[in-house]
């Protein structure tokens, strides 16, 4: 099938599909005599998997590892599970960091006033922060 049909089936752009192929995530894409790529159902399946994995926060390198595990006949679930656990930990850390940042912003807003702002100077909200 041509790239236009694959784009419709996967809701990916043709440039994204070519990029994934260039990165080694789509393998064995045949070329027709006219030079056009000829995709099959396996490519569509892989592209849909890539899209779902990206939505879960997996990097292209991690996705490539999963695809290689599958191609070699190995189970991918333990790899995916361990990476999902790590991603959850990373998200929890980021949530905590953002909560601290929010509290700091609220604290400075409550302490500050806009009267202290002078033209030609940096805002005192930021200037007054300890590093």
FENQUI-V773227 format. One record per residue. RES is the residue in one letter. PSI is psi in radians with two decimals (* if undefined). D_LAST is the distance of its C-alpha to the last C-alpha in whole Angstrom. Layout:
RES_PSI_D_LAST / RES_PSI_D_LAST
//
This chain:
X_2.68_57 / X_2.85_56 / X_-0.60_52 / X_-0.75_53 / X_-0.70_54 / X_-0.69_51 / X_-0.76_49 / X_-0.70_50 / X_-0.55_51 / X_-0.23_47 / X_0.60_45 / X_2.71_44 / X_2.77_44 / X_-0.58_46 / X_-0.63_43 / X_-0.73_41 / X_-0.79_44 / X_-0.68_45 / X_-0.80_41 / X_-0.66_42 / X_-0.79_45 / X_-0.59_43 / X_-0.02_41 / X_0.25_44 / X_-0.38_43 / X_2.07_47 / X_2.79_49 / X_0.69_53 / X_2.05_53 / X_2.72_56 / X_2.38_57 / X_2.96_60 / X_-0.55_63 / X_0.04_61 / X_-0.15_58 / X_2.59_56 / X_2.55_54 / X_1.80_56 / X_2.76_54 / X_-3.10_56 / X_-0.59_55 / X_-0.68_53 / X_-0.72_50 / X_-0.75_50 / X_-0.81_49 / X_-0.74_47 / X_-0.70_45 / X_-0.67_45 / X_-0.80_43 / X_-0.80_41 / X_-0.79_40 / X_-0.75_40 / X_-0.69_38 / X_-0.69_35 / X_-0.43_35 / X_0.00_34 / X_0.15_31 / X_2.42_33 / X_2.88_32 / X_-0.62_35 / X_-0.73_35 / X_-0.72_36 / X_-0.70_38 / X_-0.73_40 / X_-0.75_40 / X_-0.78_42 / X_-0.72_44 / X_-0.68_45 / X_-0.79_46 / X_-0.79_48 / X_-0.54_50 / X_0.02_50 / X_0.12_52 / X_2.80_49 / X_2.43_48 / X_-0.21_44 / X_-0.71_43 / X_-0.68_42 / X_-0.86_39 / X_-0.78_39 / X_-0.81_38 / X_-0.67_36 / X_-0.60_34 / X_-0.71_34 / X_-0.77_33 / X_-0.70_30 / X_-0.66_29 / X_-0.76_29 / X_-0.77_26 / X_-0.72_24 / X_-0.75_25 / X_-0.73_24 / X_-0.75_21 / X_-0.68_20 / X_-0.78_21 / X_-0.72_19 / X_-0.76_16 / X_-0.64_17 / X_-0.74_18 / X_-0.72_14 / X_-0.73_13 / X_-0.79_16 / X_-0.70_16 / X_-0.74_12 / X_-0.77_14 / X_-0.78_17 / X_-0.80_15 / X_-0.59_14 / X_-0.71_17 / X_-0.56_19 / X_-0.49_17 / X_2.98_18 / X_2.68_21 / X_-0.16_22 / X_-0.56_24 / X_-0.16_21 / X_2.30_21 / X_2.46_22 / X_2.46_24 / X_0.05_22 / X_2.77_19 / X_2.68_16 / X_2.33_16 / X_-0.38_14 / X_-0.73_13 / X_-0.71_10 / X_-0.61_10 / X_-0.05_9 / X_2.44_6 / X_2.51_4 / X_*_0
//
